[in-house]
Amino acid sequence: MNTILAFLPYIQIILGVLLIITVLLQQTGSSLGGAFGADNFSSGFHTRRGAEKTLFNISIIIAVLFTVSALVNIIISANI
């Protein structure tokens, strides 16, 4: 158990950085005009294809892994 607790913060840091990178790399359909009230509603609805879909799925997987590692950290820390 102590070895898991020793590596868990590093795993969470790596997963957090990967999650930030994958979210920032995703394209958004809206432009800067959407922030100021322009009509960009139709640009938000499109089908993801190719690399965009792969990046979206990878970000979901990394988010789930990050959540699981946080829950494992809480459970292990509570038992000690």
TANORNOR-V825363 format. One record per residue. N is the residue number from 0. BURIAL is 1 if it has 9 or more other ideal C-beta (glycine too) atoms within 8 Angstrom, else 0. Layout:
BEGIN
n	burial
N	BURIAL
N	BURIAL
END
This chain:
BEGIN
n	burial
0	0
1	0
2	0
3	1
4	1
5	0
6	0
7	1
8	0
9	0
10	1
11	1
12	0
13	0
14	1
15	1
16	0
17	1
18	1
19	0
20	0
21	1
22	0
23	0
24	0
25	1
26	0
27	0
28	0
29	0
30	0
31	0
32	0
33	1
34	0
35	0
36	0
37	0
38	0
39	1
40	0
41	0
42	1
43	0
44	0
45	0
46	0
47	0
48	0
49	0
50	0
51	1
52	1
53	0
54	1
55	1
56	0
57	1
58	1
59	0
60	0
61	1
62	1
63	0
64	1
65	1
66	0
67	0
68	1
69	1
70	0
71	1
72	1
73	0
74	0
75	1
76	0
77	0
78	0
79	0
END
